[in-house]
Amino acid sequence: MPGQLSLIDPSRDIADNIAQQMLNPSGRLADEGQHLFDSFLGDAGVHYSIVRAIANGEQKWSKITNRVGKDSASLSRPLDWLQDMDVISRVIPITETPPGNPKKTIYRLADPYLAFWHRFVAMIRASGSDDLMTARELWDHFIAPGLDEYMGPMFESVCRDFVGRSKHPRLPFHPVRVGEWWSDDSSEQIDVVALGPKGQVLIGECKWGSVTIDDVDKLNERRDIVLKELNGVTQVYVAVFAGHTIADRQLKKLISKGEVLHFSLEDLFCNGRP
């Protein structure tokens, strides 16, 4: 939200900003995750329960209702409200036609602040450690060790947004749809799938950590499955989005030959500008 973003001090690093605003008991964002809906709703208990269920890893609607302890009919209106407010997003594989198969539909927290708050701050508060440690100690002990793992899904979202909105010169086409894909049993997935107006398809692997040729080999295996679910494919592009410098020699060779597209953090956040 704009009001939350305005609290960020660009002269400080991420650790200091989070320590000051979220881990310090007097910080503006320290408890907003618990009270964010209070000014909008008279009785927000069910809404908070849905958010907590998703934050705790429940993505299928049947599991969300089981975690909340209410039937689907009684939760449908709160769910619609949370989607309208961009708190929760409903996601289907890109090969599905909206509204999609309910069995393949998943729900995620769309609001980055709430996702972070429930992943880290709620756990710290429940443990009582916030009464025993300074804000910076809480960051060092609870957040820093798990930050890379948390950043994985966040990075994937940034990459999909980049493909859909950017005019970067190395993107081969401007897509008409951007999403992701996963198999029926969720054992296989592709982080980025973009469909072009003339049958072009871009598939991408997003790695906040290091990316290797093995990642591209697996991506190509999954590509063949996805292409069988799409019609009218004319050209396929393979891309890697890397949060760190690529060191794998085989992968670097494929990138230099143009067989694999590579986008770095600088590409994602500078939009191709020098």
N, C-alpha and C positions, 0 to 999 in steps of 0.2 A: 504494500500500500504506500502511496506517496508520503503520508505522514511518518511511516516507519523508515522509509529510505532517507528522509530529510534528517534523521538523527545520526546517520553515518558521518563520521569525521574522516575525510579523505587523507588527512595528514597522519592518521594513525593506521596501524596494520589491523588485519582482521581480528587478531587475538585481543588487542586492546579495545576495539569497538564492541566486540561481543562481551568481553569481561565487564565493560562499563555499562552497557545498555541492557544486557540479559542476565548476567550472573551476579551483578551487584544488586542487592535487595531493593535499592532505591532507583534502579534503572527504569527507564520508561517502558521497556519491553520485557521486564522481568516476569510479570504475571499476566500480560495481556492475552497470552494463549488460553488462560483460564476464564477470561472475562470478555473476549472479543465480541461475542454475540449479545451480550446483556443489554446493550442500548438499542438493539434491533428487535429483540424478542422478549415477551413477557415470561415465557417458560422455555428456556433454551436447553434444558437437560438432555433431551433426546438428541438434539443437534450435536452437543458436545460428545455424547456417547458414540455417535456415528463417526465423528472425527477421530476419537480415541481408538475405535476398532480398526480403522484404516491405518492409523499411525502405528498400531501394534502389529501390522502385517496382514490383516484380512483384506483381500481385494475382491473376492467373489461376493456377490450380493447375498447368497445363502449363508455364507460364513459371517458376514457383517450382521445380519439379522440374528443369527445365533449368539454372537458375542454381545449384542445389545440386549437380547432377551425379549424382543418384540416381533410380531409378525410383519410380513412384507407390506401389507396394506397400510398399517399404522405408521410405517417409516417412509412411505413413498413421498408424502408432502414435505417432510423435513429434508429428504434427499434432494428433491427438486429445488428447494430454497438454497441449499448449500451449493448446488451446481450453478444456479442463477447468480449467486454471489461470488462465483469463481473460487470457492474454497475447495471444492472437490471437482475432479474431472472424470468423465465417463469415457473409457477408451476401448476401442475394438481393433482387431488386426486390420491393416490397410486392405487386405484382400477381401474383407467383408463389406457388404453393401449396407450403409446405415439404414435403419437403426442397428442392424447386425444381430447375430445369434446371441441370445441372453447367456448361453453357457460359455461363450467366449468373452463376454464383457467383463471388464475389471474396472475398479474405482481407485483413484489415487488422490492424495492431497495435492491440489494445484497451487496452494499458497506456500511459497518457500519459507516464510517466517514460521507458520504453524508446523510445517514438516520438521524444521530444525528444532523448534521448541519442544515438540513431543519426542523427538529422537534423543535429545540431550537434556534439556532443562527440566522436563518433567521427571526424568530418572534421577537427576541430582536432587531435586526437591523431595522426592519420595524417600531417598536414602538418608536425608537429614544432613548430608555433607555440607550444604550451603551454610549451616550454622557453625561449622567447624573449620572451614578453610576460606581463604581470601578468594576474590573473584578470579584473580590470575592463577592461583593454585588449582581452582576448579577447572579452568581451561586446560592447564598442563596435564592434570590427572585424568579428567573424564572426556574431554573433547578432542584435544590434539591427537591422541592415539587412534581415534576412530574416524577422523575427518576424511581421510582418503576414501574409506569405504562408503561413507555417506555421500561423498561428492560424485560417485559413479552415476547414479540415476539422475542427479542434478545436471551433470555434464551431458548426458544423453539428451535431456530436454533442451539444453542450450544448442546442441548440434542440430536437432530437428528444426528449431526455430531459425537457426542460421540458414539452413538449406531452403526453408520456405520463404524467407524474407530478404536474404542477402542478394546483392548483385555482384558478388565476387567474380572476377574474371575467369577463375578456374572452374566454376560450377558450369557444367555442360549445357544446362537448360533451366528455364524457370518452370517449376512444377505447378501442376494443377491440384495435386494432393501430396501431403507429406504425413507420414505416420511411422508405424513400426509393425512388426509381425511376430507372431509366436504360433507354435504348433498346437494341435488340439490338447495335448497333454502338458503343454508349456515346457517341454524338455528342450526345445530348440527356439531360438529367437533371433531377430535381427533388429538392431537398435534404430536404424534409419532406413526407411524405404520411401523414395520419392517417385511419383509418376508424372511424366511429361505429357504435353498435349498431342504429341505425335508418336506415342507408344514408347517413349524413352523411359528407362527405369534406372534409378540410382539406388544402390544398396550400400550401407555404410556400417562400419564397426567403430564404436566409440570407446576409447580407453583413456581414463584419467591417468592411469599408470602407464607402464611401457607396453608398446604394441609390437608384435613380432610376425614373422611370416606364417607361423602356425595359426594366428588369429585370422589371417587372410585366407588360408586354406579352409578353415572351418566356415568362414563366411561364404566362400564359393560353393561349398557343399549345401549350405542352407539356401543359397541363391537358386539352385536348381529346383528345390522344392517350391519356392515362392513363385517362380516363373510358370510352373504348371497351374497355379491358381489364378494367373492373370491372362487376359486376352489381348491380342494385338500388339505384343511386344516387338519393337523394331531394333532397339539398341540397349545394351546394358552397360552401366558404369559401376566400378567397384571403388569405394573410398574408405579411407581410414581417417578418423578424427582423433588426434593425440594430444593429451595434456602435457606430455613430456617429449623431449627430443628422441627421435627414432635412432636406435643404434644398430638394429638388425641389418646386416649387410645385404641379405637376399631381398628383404623388403625395400631397402633403399634403392636397389637396382631396379626393381619393378616400378618404383615411383619415378626414377629418372627416365625410364623408357616410356612412361605415360600409361602403363598398364594398370596402375593403381593411383588414384587421386589421393593427395595428402593435404589435410588442413590442420594447421597448428593453432595454438591458443591465440597467437598474434593474428592469424587469419580470421578467427571467430570474433574477436573483439575489436579489431581494427577495420574489419569489413574490406580487406584488400588494399587499404590506403597505406602508404609508406609511413 
